[in-house]
Amino acid sequence: MIFDKKGTTTTVFQENIKLSKFLTNLQDGYPKIKNDNLIINLFSFSQLTAGDVLEFLDLSNAHRETNKSFVLVTDKVRYDEVPEEITVVPTLQEARDIIEMEEIERDLGI
């Protein structure tokens, strides 16, 4: 598992692995990154479904409850295929933009 930290945001990715193993590794490494905004890069998965994305829902909800952002990045699943409780975007730049907007909203108390 690779953690790429820039400021208050950490991008998480790993190559050539099954989704279930990725989730296990993410849970194991979570204590190291729990205080950061998280971008979960899923580009290494050639096939991904809305059901696969839902595997991240519990972690996303728990992380967002701590007033931190949690964004999944994949172009295999559209944002309208998953519940609005989980944020899915097609590019890393959009993930950074979402986090920036959410940080502004938190600063303003929105």
C-alpha angles and dihedrals in degrees: 000000000000123000116195108189122194115171109310095342128085123194113208124202142147132187131231102003138121118260093242091056091046090054091049092049090047091052091048093049096040097097089064094055105027093110094054134080105256133222111187108202109207098172092113090070110087092193123037131159135195087255090057091052090052088064086076095052099096093048091045093051093047092047094047090051087067089059094255128124124248117190129175118209119207137127092205095076126043120225091240091061093066134054115274090243088080122058117222123176132172100229140041091235091057089050090053090047092051091050092049091051092047091050090052090049091050091049090052093045094242 
